[in-house]
């Protein structure tokens, strides 16, 4: 089954990899950080901001899950031709 999103601002698109993140407690600086990020790193940045606002009982497990999620998403985007491969070192630096 195909999934799509439709927004009140009129935008719409494929919702297959859509992530819903509660941004109600984000600061202006956090929004700026996400908006100024490269497209391929925007999800990782948003997840990192959200994760930093919550208590993490097992940081290593959370970090590993986030890294795997982001790398999977980037691989999907690369395979679909959305962007060229960023280096793994650059990804690791962005996720730290």
C-alpha positions as CSV (number, residue, x, y, z in Angstrom):
1,X,0.0,0.0,0.0
2,X,1.3,3.5,-0.9
3,X,1.3,6.2,1.8
4,X,1.2,9.9,1.2
5,X,1.1,13.0,3.4
6,X,-1.0,16.1,2.8
7,X,-0.2,19.2,4.8
8,X,-2.4,22.3,5.6
9,X,0.2,24.4,3.7
10,X,-0.7,22.5,0.5
11,X,2.5,20.4,0.3
12,X,2.2,16.7,-0.2
13,X,4.4,13.8,-1.0
14,X,5.5,10.2,-0.4
15,X,5.2,9.3,3.3
16,X,7.0,6.0,3.2
17,X,9.9,7.3,5.3
18,X,8.1,10.1,7.1
19,X,9.2,10.7,10.7
20,X,6.9,12.6,13.1
21,X,8.9,14.5,15.7
22,X,7.5,16.6,18.6
23,X,9.1,20.0,18.2
24,X,6.9,21.8,20.8
25,X,10.0,22.4,23.0
26,X,12.5,23.3,20.3
27,X,14.3,26.7,20.5
28,X,14.8,29.1,17.6
29,X,18.5,28.0,17.6
30,X,17.5,24.4,17.2
31,X,15.2,25.2,14.3
32,X,18.0,27.2,12.7
33,X,20.3,24.2,13.1
34,X,17.9,21.9,11.3
35,X,17.0,24.4,8.6
36,X,20.6,25.2,7.8
37,X,21.6,21.5,7.7
38,X,22.3,19.7,4.4
39,X,19.2,17.7,3.3
40,X,21.0,14.4,3.8
41,X,21.8,15.2,7.4
42,X,18.5,17.0,8.4
43,X,16.8,13.8,9.8
44,X,19.9,12.9,11.9
45,X,20.1,16.5,13.3
46,X,16.4,16.5,14.2
47,X,16.6,13.1,15.9
48,X,19.8,14.2,17.8
49,X,18.0,17.4,19.0
50,X,15.0,15.4,20.1
51,X,17.1,12.7,21.8
52,X,19.1,15.4,23.7
53,X,15.8,16.5,25.3
54,X,14.9,13.1,26.7
55,X,16.4,11.0,29.4
56,X,18.3,8.1,27.8
57,X,18.5,5.0,30.0
58,X,21.1,3.4,27.6
59,X,22.9,6.0,25.6
60,X,25.0,3.5,23.7
61,X,21.9,1.5,22.5
62,X,20.1,4.8,21.6
63,X,23.1,6.1,19.7
64,X,23.6,2.9,17.8
65,X,19.9,2.7,16.8
66,X,20.0,6.3,15.6
67,X,23.2,5.8,13.6
68,X,21.7,2.7,12.0
69,X,18.5,4.5,11.2
70,X,20.3,7.4,9.6
71,X,22.7,5.2,7.6
72,X,19.7,3.2,6.3
73,X,17.9,6.3,5.3
74,X,21.0,7.7,3.6
75,X,21.6,4.5,1.7
76,X,18.0,4.5,0.5
77,X,18.3,8.1,-0.6
78,X,21.7,7.4,-2.3
79,X,20.1,4.4,-4.1
80,X,17.2,6.5,-5.3
81,X,19.7,9.1,-6.7
82,X,18.7,11.9,-4.3
83,X,22.3,12.8,-3.5
84,X,25.9,11.7,-3.9
85,X,27.6,9.5,-1.2
86,X,28.9,11.5,1.7
87,X,32.0,10.0,3.3
88,X,31.4,7.7,6.3
89,X,33.8,9.9,8.4
90,X,31.7,12.9,7.7
91,X,28.6,11.0,8.8
92,X,30.2,9.9,12.0
93,X,31.3,13.4,12.8
94,X,27.8,14.7,12.2
95,X,26.3,12.1,14.5
96,X,28.7,12.6,17.4
